[in-house]
Amino acid sequence: MIIMEFLLLWFFNQDVFVSGLRYKSAAECFTNAQNAGLELRDVGLNPPTFTCIPVSKDKELKIYRQGSVSKFPF
């Protein structure tokens, strides 16, 4: 039997950040992300978008993405 947890991912523009926070259910993950968004709005900031994805318990998530094209050579 595979035990799943839900991992919270934040999206800032084209960047993806793993929160490191794992939850026992998608509802718990979603609720905590919504609450964090409300707190950011309270201080005048736009919250990032997020998603909660299932990950096998005790497994590391690796994110692979293509590099963005920049006008600057560094």
Secondary structure as UniProt FT lines:
FT   STRAND          4..12
FT   TURN            13..14
FT   STRAND          15..23
FT   HELIX           26..42
FT   TURN            43..44
FT   STRAND          49..56
FT   TURN            57..58
//
